[in-house]
Amino acid sequence: MSMVFDTKIAIVIRDDLETWQKLNVTAFIASALVGEHSSILGEQYMDGSGNQYMPMVIQPMMIYQADHTGIRKAYERAINRDVRLAIFTTELFSTLDDVENRAAIADTPSDALELVGIAMRDMKKTIDKITKGLKLHS
């Protein structure tokens, strides 16, 4: 039985990153979605031997790829629609902890953010408008 969701989760990753960077960025901004929307976290898993495992997000996450222009366009569309975002910028690859991460973002005006990843969850229709023209990551 598949569940139908009114909302959609989208993650947009810049296509010129190294593989390890794409995975790192995706993990960080996906974690922000759980922090913002705790209701998307499911129940713990248990295997047939009784071992328990951590819960996962109950909703699929659509991962898109975009060039510098494409991710900026998606960011602007989201901001213009008041969609709350998780962001990751190039500066965060060289910071050491959450305090430095937040300081690096705070020191940069939004139009100068060097975005490499964004994540969002909103109504399907809204997310589809924001991600229009982007390709799913391959």
A tleap script that builds the chain and sets N, CA, C and O, in Angstrom:
source leaprc.protein.ff14SB
mol = sequence {
  NMET SER MET VAL PHE ASP THR LYS ILE ALA
  ILE VAL ILE ARG ASP ASP LEU GLU THR TRP
  GLN LYS LEU ASN VAL THR ALA PHE ILE ALA
  SER ALA LEU VAL GLY GLU HIE SER SER ILE
  LEU GLY GLU GLN TYR MET ASP GLY SER GLY
  ASN GLN TYR MET PRO MET VAL ILE GLN PRO
  MET MET ILE TYR GLN ALA ASP HIE THR GLY
  ILE ARG LYS ALA TYR GLU ARG ALA ILE ASN
  ARG ASP VAL ARG LEU ALA ILE PHE THR THR
  GLU LEU PHE SER THR LEU ASP ASP VAL GLU
  ASN ARG ALA ALA ILE ALA ASP THR PRO SER
  ASP ALA LEU GLU LEU VAL GLY ILE ALA MET
  ARG ASP MET LYS LYS THR ILE ASP LYS ILE
  THR LYS GLY LEU LYS LEU HIE CSER
}
set mol.1.N position { 0.848 -1.185 0.000 }
set mol.1.CA position { 0.000 0.000 0.000 }
set mol.1.C position { 0.891 1.245 0.000 }
set mol.1.O position { 1.743 1.397 0.876 }
set mol.2.N position { 0.702 2.113 -0.956 }
set mol.2.CA position { 1.504 3.333 -1.009 }
set mol.2.C position { 0.697 4.505 -0.455 }
set mol.2.O position { -0.520 4.587 -0.622 }
set mol.3.N position { 1.404 5.389 0.196 }
set mol.3.CA position { 0.763 6.567 0.766 }
set mol.3.C position { 0.818 7.705 -0.241 }
set mol.3.O position { 1.776 7.831 -1.004 }
set mol.4.N position { -0.205 8.519 -0.234 }
set mol.4.CA position { -0.241 9.699 -1.076 }
set mol.4.C position { -0.053 10.908 -0.160 }
set mol.4.O position { -0.730 11.042 0.860 }
set mol.5.N position { 0.856 11.764 -0.532 }
set mol.5.CA position { 1.166 12.937 0.290 }
set mol.5.C position { 0.708 14.204 -0.422 }
set mol.5.O position { 0.848 14.328 -1.639 }
set mol.6.N position { 0.159 15.144 0.349 }
set mol.6.CA position { -0.214 16.457 -0.188 }
set mol.6.C position { 1.026 17.331 -0.375 }
set mol.6.O position { 1.028 18.280 -1.159 }
set mol.7.N position { 2.066 16.987 0.358 }
set mol.7.CA position { 3.293 17.770 0.302 }
set mol.7.C position { 4.343 17.023 -0.511 }
set mol.7.O position { 4.192 15.850 -0.850 }
set mol.8.N position { 5.414 17.756 -0.806 }
set mol.8.CA position { 6.522 17.172 -1.554 }
set mol.8.C position { 7.817 17.682 -0.941 }
set mol.8.O position { 7.922 18.846 -0.553 }
set mol.9.N position { 8.796 16.796 -0.860 }
set mol.9.CA position { 10.128 17.174 -0.407 }
set mol.9.C position { 11.026 17.237 -1.628 }
set mol.9.O position { 11.072 16.306 -2.431 }
set mol.10.N position { 11.735 18.342 -1.757 }
set mol.10.CA position { 12.674 18.503 -2.871 }
set mol.10.C position { 14.018 18.957 -2.337 }
set mol.10.O position { 14.112 19.842 -1.486 }
set mol.11.N position { 15.044 18.331 -2.857 }
set mol.11.CA position { 16.420 18.718 -2.571 }
set mol.11.C position { 17.067 19.021 -3.906 }
set mol.11.O position { 16.984 18.222 -4.839 }
set mol.12.N position { 17.711 20.171 -3.999 }
set mol.12.CA position { 18.390 20.572 -5.235 }
set mol.12.C position { 19.872 20.684 -4.928 }
set mol.12.O position { 20.282 21.411 -4.023 }
set mol.13.N position { 20.670 19.952 -5.698 }
set mol.13.CA position { 22.114 19.907 -5.499 }
set mol.13.C position { 22.801 20.427 -6.757 }
set mol.13.O position { 22.441 20.062 -7.876 }
set mol.14.N position { 23.782 21.273 -6.556 }
set mol.14.CA position { 24.519 21.801 -7.715 }
set mol.14.C position { 25.307 20.674 -8.374 }
set mol.14.O position { 25.942 19.863 -7.701 }
set mol.15.N position { 25.253 20.640 -9.682 }
set mol.15.CA position { 25.778 19.509 -10.452 }
set mol.15.C position { 27.292 19.484 -10.621 }
set mol.15.O position { 27.821 18.501 -11.139 }
set mol.16.N position { 28.007 20.522 -10.209 }
set mol.16.CA position { 29.460 20.547 -10.413 }
set mol.16.C position { 30.251 20.158 -9.167 }
set mol.16.O position { 31.461 20.378 -9.114 }
set mol.17.N position { 29.592 19.589 -8.171 }
set mol.17.CA position { 30.266 19.177 -6.943 }
set mol.17.C position { 30.890 17.791 -7.106 }
set mol.17.O position { 30.472 16.995 -7.947 }
set mol.18.N position { 31.894 17.529 -6.285 }
set mol.18.CA position { 32.450 16.181 -6.198 }
set mol.18.C position { 31.388 15.269 -5.565 }
set mol.18.O position { 30.507 15.750 -4.854 }
set mol.19.N position { 31.468 13.977 -5.818 }
set mol.19.CA position { 30.474 13.044 -5.287 }
set mol.19.C position { 30.369 13.135 -3.772 }
set mol.19.O position { 29.262 13.165 -3.235 }
set mol.20.N position { 31.498 13.178 -3.071 }
set mol.20.CA position { 31.447 13.244 -1.606 }
set mol.20.C position { 30.752 14.519 -1.145 }
set mol.20.O position { 30.059 14.520 -0.127 }
set mol.21.N position { 30.939 15.611 -1.899 }
set mol.21.CA position { 30.296 16.872 -1.530 }
set mol.21.C position { 28.774 16.772 -1.724 }
set mol.21.O position { 28.009 17.227 -0.873 }
set mol.22.N position { 28.345 16.184 -2.828 }
set mol.22.CA position { 26.907 16.011 -3.079 }
set mol.22.C position { 26.253 15.213 -1.962 }
set mol.22.O position { 25.179 15.568 -1.476 }
set mol.23.N position { 26.913 14.130 -1.560 }
set mol.23.CA position { 26.355 13.287 -0.503 }
set mol.23.C position { 26.338 14.028 0.836 }
set mol.23.O position { 25.361 13.945 1.581 }
set mol.24.N position { 27.403 14.741 1.134 }
set mol.24.CA position { 27.497 15.495 2.372 }
set mol.24.C position { 26.426 16.585 2.436 }
set mol.24.O position { 25.730 16.719 3.443 }
set mol.25.N position { 26.299 17.346 1.378 }
set mol.25.CA position { 25.307 18.420 1.325 }
set mol.25.C position { 23.900 17.840 1.473 }
set mol.25.O position { 23.089 18.366 2.236 }
set mol.26.N position { 23.613 16.772 0.756 }
set mol.26.CA position { 22.291 16.149 0.823 }
set mol.26.C position { 21.966 15.707 2.244 }
set mol.26.O position { 20.860 15.942 2.731 }
set mol.27.N position { 22.916 15.072 2.905 }
set mol.27.CA position { 22.684 14.609 4.275 }
set mol.27.C position { 22.404 15.775 5.217 }
set mol.27.O position { 21.477 15.714 6.025 }
set mol.28.N position { 23.195 16.825 5.116 }
set mol.28.CA position { 23.008 17.964 6.018 }
set mol.28.C position { 21.665 18.654 5.801 }
set mol.28.O position { 20.948 18.916 6.767 }
set mol.29.N position { 21.317 18.949 4.564 }
set mol.29.CA position { 20.070 19.693 4.353 }
set mol.29.C position { 18.836 18.802 4.525 }
set mol.29.O position { 17.758 19.302 4.846 }
set mol.30.N position { 18.982 17.494 4.315 }
set mol.30.CA position { 17.864 16.590 4.603 }
set mol.30.C position { 17.605 16.536 6.104 }
set mol.30.O position { 16.455 16.440 6.533 }
set mol.31.N position { 18.659 16.596 6.898 }
set mol.31.CA position { 18.472 16.581 8.353 }
set mol.31.C position { 17.705 17.817 8.816 }
set mol.31.O position { 16.960 17.754 9.794 }
set mol.32.N position { 17.879 18.921 8.131 }
set mol.32.CA position { 17.150 20.148 8.478 }
set mol.32.C position { 15.650 19.966 8.292 }
set mol.32.O position { 14.854 20.515 9.053 }
set mol.33.N position { 15.267 19.197 7.283 }
set mol.33.CA position { 13.837 18.950 7.047 }
set mol.33.C position { 13.204 18.238 8.231 }
set mol.33.O position { 12.086 18.569 8.626 }
set mol.34.N position { 13.902 17.265 8.802 }
set mol.34.CA position { 13.386 16.541 9.967 }
set mol.34.C position { 13.314 17.485 11.166 }
set mol.34.O position { 12.362 17.430 11.944 }
set mol.35.N position { 14.317 18.347 11.317 }
set mol.35.CA position { 14.295 19.316 12.403 }
set mol.35.C position { 13.120 20.275 12.292 }
set mol.35.O position { 12.536 20.674 13.300 }
set mol.36.N position { 12.786 20.634 11.097 }
set mol.36.CA position { 11.691 21.584 10.856 }
set mol.36.C position { 10.317 20.910 10.871 }
set mol.36.O position { 9.331 21.507 11.304 }
set mol.37.N position { 10.261 19.685 10.404 }
set mol.37.CA position { 8.982 18.969 10.247 }
set mol.37.C position { 9.076 17.608 10.928 }
set mol.37.O position { 9.180 16.590 10.243 }
set mol.38.N position { 9.041 17.565 12.241 }
set mol.38.CA position { 9.231 16.295 12.958 }
set mol.38.C position { 8.158 15.262 12.610 }
set mol.38.O position { 8.367 14.065 12.803 }
set mol.39.N position { 7.022 15.712 12.104 }
set mol.39.CA position { 5.948 14.775 11.754 }
set mol.39.C position { 6.310 13.874 10.579 }
set mol.39.O position { 5.620 12.883 10.339 }
set mol.40.N position { 7.372 14.189 9.841 }
set mol.40.CA position { 7.746 13.341 8.712 }
set mol.40.C position { 8.638 12.179 9.133 }
set mol.40.O position { 9.033 11.361 8.303 }
set mol.41.N position { 8.955 12.111 10.427 }
set mol.41.CA position { 9.777 11.020 10.930 }
set mol.41.C position { 8.867 9.863 11.327 }
set mol.41.O position { 7.928 10.036 12.104 }
set mol.42.N position { 9.153 8.692 10.790 }
set mol.42.CA position { 8.336 7.503 11.054 }
set mol.42.C position { 8.686 6.832 12.365 }
set mol.42.O position { 9.304 7.433 13.244 }
set mol.43.N position { 8.286 5.588 12.483 }
set mol.43.CA position { 8.532 4.782 13.666 }
set mol.43.C position { 9.856 4.041 13.523 }
set mol.43.O position { 10.410 3.935 12.429 }
set mol.44.N position { 10.353 3.530 14.647 }
set mol.44.CA position { 11.570 2.731 14.615 }
set mol.44.C position { 11.331 1.468 13.794 }
set mol.44.O position { 10.204 0.983 13.688 }
set mol.45.N position { 12.399 0.950 13.223 }
set mol.45.CA position { 12.363 -0.307 12.482 }
set mol.45.C position { 12.833 -1.419 13.418 }
set mol.45.O position { 13.617 -1.187 14.338 }
set mol.46.N position { 12.334 -2.635 13.162 }
set mol.46.CA position { 12.803 -3.791 13.917 }
set mol.46.C position { 12.916 -4.957 12.943 }
set mol.46.O position { 12.001 -5.225 12.165 }
set mol.47.N position { 14.053 -5.646 12.999 }
set mol.47.CA position { 14.208 -6.803 12.122 }
set mol.47.C position { 13.644 -8.059 12.800 }
set mol.47.O position { 13.207 -8.028 13.950 }
set mol.48.N position { 13.671 -9.145 12.058 }
set mol.48.CA position { 13.112 -10.392 12.549 }
set mol.48.C position { 13.840 -10.972 13.746 }
set mol.48.O position { 13.320 -11.876 14.400 }
set mol.49.N position { 15.012 -10.484 14.046 }
set mol.49.CA position { 15.774 -10.949 15.211 }
set mol.49.C position { 15.564 -10.064 16.434 }
set mol.49.O position { 16.126 -10.328 17.497 }
set mol.50.N position { 14.761 -9.021 16.289 }
set mol.50.CA position { 14.484 -8.137 17.411 }
set mol.50.C position { 15.419 -6.946 17.528 }
set mol.50.O position { 15.315 -6.180 18.487 }
set mol.51.N position { 16.331 -6.769 16.578 }
set mol.51.CA position { 17.213 -5.601 16.591 }
set mol.51.C position { 16.424 -4.375 16.160 }
set mol.51.O position { 15.689 -4.408 15.173 }
set mol.52.N position { 16.588 -3.296 16.912 }
set mol.52.CA position { 15.883 -2.056 16.580 }
set mol.52.C position { 16.801 -1.108 15.823 }
set mol.52.O position { 18.008 -1.056 16.060 }
set mol.53.N position { 16.198 -0.364 14.911 }
set mol.53.CA position { 16.927 0.604 14.086 }
set mol.53.C position { 16.207 1.947 14.138 }
set mol.53.O position { 15.018 2.017 14.447 }
set mol.54.N position { 16.937 2.996 13.835 }
set mol.54.CA position { 16.385 4.348 13.891 }
set mol.54.C position { 15.269 4.541 12.862 }
set mol.54.O position { 15.267 3.914 11.803 }
set mol.55.N position { 14.328 5.417 13.194 }
set mol.55.CA position { 13.262 5.728 12.238 }
set mol.55.C position { 13.803 6.548 11.066 }
set mol.55.O position { 14.835 7.209 11.176 }
set mol.56.N position { 13.095 6.491 9.964 }
set mol.56.CA position { 13.457 7.274 8.777 }
set mol.56.C position { 12.281 8.154 8.374 }
set mol.56.O position { 11.167 8.001 8.874 }
set mol.57.N position { 12.547 9.058 7.478 }
set mol.57.CA position { 11.516 9.929 6.930 }
set mol.57.C position { 10.504 9.065 6.174 }
set mol.57.O position { 10.883 8.168 5.421 }
set mol.58.N position { 9.222 9.344 6.383 }
set mol.58.CA position { 8.158 8.528 5.797 }
set mol.58.C position { 7.823 8.922 4.362 }
set mol.58.O position { 7.077 8.215 3.684 }
set mol.59.N position { 8.360 10.026 3.903 }
set mol.59.CA position { 7.987 10.585 2.614 }
set mol.59.C position { 9.181 10.551 1.671 }
set mol.59.O position { 10.305 10.826 2.091 }
set mol.60.N position { 8.956 10.218 0.399 }
set mol.60.CA position { 10.070 10.245 -0.558 }
set mol.60.C position { 10.673 11.645 -0.676 }
set mol.60.O position { 9.982 12.651 -0.516 }
set mol.61.N position { 11.960 11.683 -0.954 }
set mol.61.CA position { 12.655 12.947 -1.202 }
set mol.61.C position { 13.093 12.948 -2.656 }
set mol.61.O position { 13.819 12.057 -3.096 }
set mol.62.N position { 12.654 13.937 -3.386 }
set mol.62.CA position { 13.037 14.067 -4.788 }
set mol.62.C position { 14.333 14.871 -4.838 }
set mol.62.O position { 14.398 15.996 -4.344 }
set mol.63.N position { 15.359 14.283 -5.439 }
set mol.63.CA position { 16.671 14.928 -5.516 }
set mol.63.C position { 16.877 15.430 -6.938 }
set mol.63.O position { 16.882 14.647 -7.888 }
set mol.64.N position { 17.046 16.729 -7.076 }
set mol.64.CA position { 17.248 17.362 -8.375 }
set mol.64.C position { 18.691 17.828 -8.504 }
set mol.64.O position { 19.382 18.036 -7.507 }
set mol.65.N position { 19.132 17.988 -9.741 }
set mol.65.CA position { 20.448 18.564 -9.997 }
set mol.65.C position { 20.259 19.853 -10.782 }
set mol.65.O position { 19.320 19.990 -11.567 }
set mol.66.N position { 21.157 20.782 -10.557 }
set mol.66.CA position { 21.057 22.073 -11.235 }
set mol.66.C position { 22.432 22.704 -11.331 }
set mol.66.O position { 23.309 22.445 -10.506 }
set mol.67.N position { 22.610 23.528 -12.341 }
set mol.67.CA position { 23.833 24.311 -12.418 }
set mol.67.C position { 23.666 25.530 -11.506 }
set mol.67.O position { 22.639 25.691 -10.848 }
set mol.68.N position { 24.686 26.376 -11.481 }
set mol.68.CA position { 24.666 27.568 -10.617 }
set mol.68.C position { 23.408 28.400 -10.846 }
set mol.68.O position { 22.770 28.832 -9.886 }
set mol.69.N position { 23.048 28.628 -12.098 }
set mol.69.CA position { 21.875 29.435 -12.435 }
set mol.69.C position { 20.586 28.743 -12.005 }
set mol.69.O position { 19.677 29.388 -11.482 }
set mol.70.N position { 20.508 27.440 -12.223 }
set mol.70.CA position { 19.301 26.692 -11.890 }
set mol.70.C position { 19.008 26.657 -10.406 }
set mol.70.O position { 17.856 26.798 -9.994 }
set mol.71.N position { 20.045 26.468 -9.597 }
set mol.71.CA position { 19.822 26.425 -8.147 }
set mol.71.C position { 19.456 27.814 -7.625 }
set mol.71.O position { 18.647 27.940 -6.706 }
set mol.72.N position { 20.045 28.844 -8.206 }
set mol.72.CA position { 19.709 30.221 -7.810 }
set mol.72.C position { 18.256 30.529 -8.173 }
set mol.72.O position { 17.543 31.166 -7.398 }
set mol.73.N position { 17.818 30.078 -9.350 }
set mol.73.CA position { 16.439 30.311 -9.783 }
set mol.73.C position { 15.459 29.590 -8.848 }
set mol.73.O position { 14.437 30.158 -8.464 }
set mol.74.N position { 15.769 28.345 -8.485 }
set mol.74.CA position { 14.900 27.606 -7.565 }
set mol.74.C position { 14.864 28.299 -6.203 }
set mol.74.O position { 13.806 28.396 -5.581 }
set mol.75.N position { 16.010 28.774 -5.745 }
set mol.75.CA position { 16.099 29.495 -4.472 }
set mol.75.C position { 15.196 30.741 -4.515 }
set mol.75.O position { 14.404 30.967 -3.601 }
set mol.76.N position { 15.319 31.531 -5.566 }
set mol.76.CA position { 14.512 32.760 -5.700 }
set mol.76.C position { 13.021 32.433 -5.756 }
set mol.76.O position { 12.212 33.117 -5.130 }
set mol.77.N position { 12.660 31.400 -6.495 }
set mol.77.CA position { 11.247 30.994 -6.567 }
set mol.77.C position { 10.724 30.610 -5.187 }
set mol.77.O position { 9.608 30.977 -4.817 }
set mol.78.N position { 11.524 29.879 -4.434 }
set mol.78.CA position { 11.108 29.473 -3.091 }
set mol.78.C position { 10.961 30.686 -2.168 }
set mol.78.O position { 9.965 30.813 -1.456 }
set mol.79.N position { 11.944 31.563 -2.183 }
set mol.79.CA position { 11.895 32.771 -1.347 }
set mol.79.C position { 10.669 33.612 -1.709 }
set mol.79.O position { 9.978 34.109 -0.820 }
set mol.80.N position { 10.397 33.771 -2.990 }
set mol.80.CA position { 9.248 34.567 -3.432 }
set mol.80.C position { 7.907 33.952 -3.031 }
set mol.80.O position { 6.897 34.652 -2.965 }
set mol.81.N position { 7.898 32.648 -2.765 }
set mol.81.CA position { 6.679 31.953 -2.345 }
set mol.81.C position { 6.655 31.703 -0.828 }
set mol.81.O position { 5.804 30.970 -0.324 }
set mol.82.N position { 7.587 32.314 -0.122 }
set mol.82.CA position { 7.679 32.161 1.338 }
set mol.82.C position { 7.831 30.706 1.779 }
set mol.82.O position { 7.310 30.306 2.820 }
set mol.83.N position { 8.547 29.925 0.981 }
set mol.83.CA position { 8.831 28.537 1.343 }
set mol.83.C position { 10.103 28.522 2.180 }
set mol.83.O position { 11.126 29.083 1.786 }
set mol.84.N position { 10.028 27.889 3.313 }
set mol.84.CA position { 11.178 27.814 4.210 }
set mol.84.C position { 12.199 26.842 3.639 }
set mol.84.O position { 11.847 25.749 3.195 }
set mol.85.N position { 13.463 27.245 3.653 }
set mol.85.CA position { 14.541 26.473 3.031 }
set mol.85.C position { 15.613 26.068 4.023 }
set mol.85.O position { 15.848 26.735 5.030 }
set mol.86.N position { 16.251 24.960 3.710 }
set mol.86.CA position { 17.556 24.636 4.290 }
set mol.86.C position { 18.551 24.948 3.178 }
set mol.86.O position { 18.300 24.632 2.015 }
set mol.87.N position { 19.670 25.560 3.523 }
set mol.87.CA position { 20.657 25.896 2.496 }
set mol.87.C position { 22.040 25.389 2.897 }
set mol.87.O position { 22.349 25.205 4.074 }
set mol.88.N position { 22.851 25.172 1.874 }
set mol.88.CA position { 24.260 24.827 2.075 }
set mol.88.C position { 25.027 25.636 1.055 }
set mol.88.O position { 24.670 25.647 -0.123 }
set mol.89.N position { 26.074 26.311 1.485 }
set mol.89.CA position { 26.871 27.152 0.587 }
set mol.89.C position { 28.302 26.619 0.519 }
set mol.89.O position { 28.711 25.802 1.343 }
set mol.90.N position { 29.045 27.088 -0.462 }
set mol.90.CA position { 30.425 26.633 -0.623 }
set mol.90.C position { 31.258 26.931 0.623 }
set mol.90.O position { 32.166 26.170 0.956 }
set mol.91.N position { 30.959 28.024 1.307 }
set mol.91.CA position { 31.713 28.398 2.509 }
set mol.91.C position { 31.647 27.312 3.582 }
set mol.91.O position { 32.583 27.164 4.367 }
set mol.92.N position { 30.559 26.559 3.622 }
set mol.92.CA position { 30.378 25.573 4.679 }
set mol.92.C position { 31.291 24.357 4.523 }
set mol.92.O position { 31.429 23.570 5.459 }
set mol.93.N position { 31.912 24.193 3.361 }
set mol.93.CA position { 32.887 23.122 3.195 }
set mol.93.C position { 34.168 23.401 3.982 }
set mol.93.O position { 34.949 22.486 4.243 }
set mol.94.N position { 34.383 24.656 4.357 }
set mol.94.CA position { 35.626 24.996 5.057 }
set mol.94.C position { 35.418 25.409 6.513 }
set mol.94.O position { 36.373 25.796 7.186 }
set mol.95.N position { 34.190 25.331 7.002 }
set mol.95.CA position { 33.949 25.643 8.407 }
set mol.95.C position { 34.071 24.367 9.235 }
set mol.95.O position { 34.029 23.261 8.698 }
set mol.96.N position { 34.224 24.532 10.539 }
set mol.96.CA position { 34.497 23.380 11.396 }
set mol.96.C position { 33.331 22.921 12.253 }
set mol.96.O position { 33.329 21.786 12.730 }
set mol.97.N position { 32.339 23.778 12.458 }
set mol.97.CA position { 31.223 23.381 13.322 }
set mol.97.C position { 29.994 24.228 13.029 }
set mol.97.O position { 30.028 25.126 12.187 }
set mol.98.N position { 28.924 23.934 13.724 }
set mol.98.CA position { 27.652 24.615 13.485 }
set mol.98.C position { 27.724 26.111 13.761 }
set mol.98.O position { 27.092 26.902 13.061 }
set mol.99.N position { 28.489 26.503 14.775 }
set mol.99.CA position { 28.629 27.932 15.097 }
set mol.99.C position { 29.273 28.663 13.910 }
set mol.99.O position { 28.792 29.715 13.490 }
set mol.100.N position { 30.355 28.102 13.378 }
set mol.100.CA position { 31.014 28.716 12.217 }
set mol.100.C position { 30.112 28.670 10.986 }
set mol.100.O position { 30.109 29.608 10.188 }
set mol.101.N position { 29.353 27.597 10.825 }
set mol.101.CA position { 28.421 27.509 9.692 }
set mol.101.C position { 27.424 28.669 9.724 }
set mol.101.O position { 27.235 29.372 8.732 }
set mol.102.N position { 26.797 28.849 10.873 }
set mol.102.CA position { 25.795 29.912 10.987 }
set mol.102.C position { 26.417 31.291 10.814 }
set mol.102.O position { 25.790 32.181 10.240 }
set mol.103.N position { 27.638 31.481 11.301 }
set mol.103.CA position { 28.327 32.768 11.143 }
set mol.103.C position { 28.632 33.033 9.672 }
set mol.103.O position { 28.497 34.165 9.207 }
set mol.104.N position { 29.041 32.000 8.935 }
set mol.104.CA position { 29.349 32.175 7.514 }
set mol.104.C position { 28.106 32.594 6.728 }
set mol.104.O position { 28.185 33.419 5.819 }
set mol.105.N position { 26.972 32.022 7.087 }
set mol.105.CA position { 25.715 32.398 6.413 }
set mol.105.C position { 25.306 33.806 6.841 }
set mol.105.O position { 24.892 34.607 6.004 }
set mol.106.N position { 25.416 34.114 8.123 }
set mol.106.CA position { 25.001 35.417 8.645 }
set mol.106.C position { 25.808 36.561 8.049 }
set mol.106.O position { 25.303 37.677 7.932 }
set mol.107.N position { 27.040 36.299 7.675 }
set mol.107.CA position { 27.906 37.335 7.123 }
set mol.107.C position { 27.695 37.578 5.633 }
set mol.107.O position { 28.339 38.456 5.057 }
set mol.108.N position { 26.803 36.814 4.997 }
set mol.108.CA position { 26.635 36.887 3.546 }
set mol.108.C position { 25.220 37.304 3.183 }
set mol.108.O position { 24.265 36.632 3.573 }
set mol.109.N position { 25.062 38.403 2.439 }
set mol.109.CA position { 23.722 38.780 1.967 }
set mol.109.C position { 23.149 37.681 1.063 }
set mol.109.O position { 23.898 36.969 0.395 }
set mol.110.N position { 21.828 37.551 1.047 }
set mol.110.CA position { 21.201 36.450 0.305 }
set mol.110.C position { 21.576 36.426 -1.175 }
set mol.110.O position { 21.723 35.351 -1.757 }
set mol.111.N position { 21.731 37.594 -1.785 }
set mol.111.CA position { 22.069 37.606 -3.217 }
set mol.111.C position { 23.515 37.209 -3.485 }
set mol.111.O position { 23.899 37.006 -4.637 }
set mol.112.N position { 24.323 37.096 -2.426 }
set mol.112.CA position { 25.726 36.694 -2.584 }
set mol.112.C position { 25.988 35.264 -2.084 }
set mol.112.O position { 27.120 34.785 -2.142 }
set mol.113.N position { 24.945 34.590 -1.595 }
set mol.113.CA position { 25.128 33.217 -1.139 }
set mol.113.C position { 25.551 32.341 -2.315 }
set mol.113.O position { 24.898 32.330 -3.358 }
set mol.114.N position { 26.638 31.614 -2.137 }
set mol.114.CA position { 27.146 30.705 -3.173 }
set mol.114.C position { 26.529 29.334 -2.901 }
set mol.114.O position { 27.163 28.450 -2.325 }
set mol.115.N position { 25.265 29.181 -3.332 }
set mol.115.CA position { 24.477 27.990 -3.016 }
set mol.115.C position { 24.990 26.750 -3.730 }
set mol.115.O position { 25.296 26.785 -4.922 }
set mol.116.N position { 25.080 25.644 -2.980 }
set mol.116.CA position { 25.385 24.349 -3.586 }
set mol.116.C position { 24.286 23.341 -3.282 }
set mol.116.O position { 24.256 22.262 -3.874 }
set mol.117.N position { 23.385 23.679 -2.368 }
set mol.117.CA position { 22.270 22.795 -2.061 }
set mol.117.C position { 21.168 23.523 -1.339 }
set mol.117.O position { 21.425 24.387 -0.500 }
set mol.118.N position { 19.927 23.170 -1.668 }
set mol.118.CA position { 18.758 23.686 -0.959 }
set mol.118.C position { 17.784 22.523 -0.763 }
set mol.118.O position { 17.720 21.605 -1.579 }
set mol.119.N position { 17.035 22.581 0.325 }
set mol.119.CA position { 16.016 21.574 0.594 }
set mol.119.C position { 14.759 22.275 1.073 }
set mol.119.O position { 14.819 23.308 1.739 }
set mol.120.N position { 13.608 21.689 0.719 }
set mol.120.CA position { 12.339 22.302 1.091 }
set mol.120.C position { 11.234 21.259 1.129 }
set mol.120.O position { 11.334 20.202 0.506 }
set mol.121.N position { 10.192 21.572 1.862 }
set mol.121.CA position { 8.979 20.747 1.891 }
set mol.121.C position { 7.806 21.696 1.926 }
set mol.121.O position { 7.731 22.583 2.776 }
set mol.122.N position { 6.896 21.501 1.001 }
set mol.122.CA position { 5.706 22.343 0.929 }
set mol.122.C position { 4.663 21.583 0.120 }
set mol.122.O position { 4.846 20.407 -0.195 }
set mol.123.N position { 3.590 22.249 -0.209 }
set mol.123.CA position { 2.549 21.618 -1.015 }
set mol.123.C position { 3.139 21.219 -2.371 }
set mol.123.O position { 3.977 21.929 -2.927 }
set mol.124.N position { 2.689 20.073 -2.896 }
set mol.124.CA position { 3.218 19.547 -4.162 }
set mol.124.C position { 3.214 20.600 -5.270 }
set mol.124.O position { 4.207 20.784 -5.974 }
set mol.125.N position { 2.096 21.276 -5.410 }
set mol.125.CA position { 1.934 22.272 -6.478 }
set mol.125.C position { 3.003 23.371 -6.372 }
set mol.125.O position { 3.569 23.800 -7.377 }
set mol.126.N position { 3.263 23.808 -5.157 }
set mol.126.CA position { 4.262 24.856 -4.919 }
set mol.126.C position { 5.663 24.347 -5.255 }
set mol.126.O position { 6.422 25.025 -5.948 }
set mol.127.N position { 6.005 23.155 -4.764 }
set mol.127.CA position { 7.328 22.586 -5.029 }
set mol.127.C position { 7.515 22.357 -6.527 }
set mol.127.O position { 8.602 22.589 -7.055 }
set mol.128.N position { 6.473 21.907 -7.211 }
set mol.128.CA position { 6.575 21.695 -8.663 }
set mol.128.C position { 6.872 23.000 -9.404 }
set mol.128.O position { 7.606 22.997 -10.393 }
set mol.129.N position { 6.308 24.108 -8.934 }
set mol.129.CA position { 6.588 25.408 -9.553 }
set mol.129.C position { 8.026 25.844 -9.275 }
set mol.129.O position { 8.687 26.421 -10.139 }
set mol.130.N position { 8.495 25.566 -8.075 }
set mol.130.CA position { 9.856 25.959 -7.699 }
set mol.130.C position { 10.895 25.159 -8.482 }
set mol.130.O position { 11.918 25.705 -8.897 }
set mol.131.N position { 10.636 23.881 -8.682 }
set mol.131.CA position { 11.613 22.995 -9.334 }
set mol.131.C position { 11.374 22.844 -10.835 }
set mol.131.O position { 12.036 22.037 -11.487 }
set mol.132.N position { 10.459 23.594 -11.376 }
set mol.132.CA position { 10.144 23.500 -12.811 }
set mol.132.C position { 11.417 23.690 -13.642 }
set mol.132.O position { 12.179 24.636 -13.440 }
set mol.133.N position { 11.619 22.767 -14.574 }
set mol.133.CA position { 12.774 22.848 -15.464 }
set mol.133.C position { 14.005 22.123 -14.952 }
set mol.133.O position { 14.962 21.940 -15.705 }
set mol.134.N position { 14.008 21.700 -13.682 }
set mol.134.CA position { 15.154 20.966 -13.136 }
set mol.134.C position { 15.011 19.477 -13.434 }
set mol.134.O position { 13.903 18.949 -13.532 }
set mol.135.N position { 16.138 18.825 -13.575 }
set mol.135.CA position { 16.155 17.381 -13.829 }
set mol.135.C position { 16.415 16.643 -12.523 }
set mol.135.O position { 17.140 17.122 -11.651 }
set mol.136.N position { 15.810 15.470 -12.410 }
set mol.136.CA position { 16.108 14.624 -11.260 }
set mol.136.C position { 17.582 14.231 -11.333 }
set mol.136.O position { 18.136 14.042 -12.415 }
set mol.137.N position { 18.198 14.111 -10.168 }
set mol.137.CA position { 19.612 13.755 -10.119 }
set mol.137.C position { 19.791 12.344 -10.649 }
set mol.137.O position { 18.999 11.447 -10.360 }
set mol.138.N position { 20.847 12.167 -11.429 }
set mol.138.CA position { 21.091 10.815 -11.973 }
set mol.138.C position { 22.450 10.305 -11.539 }
set mol.138.O position { 22.834 9.191 -11.895 }
savepdb mol mol.pdb
quit
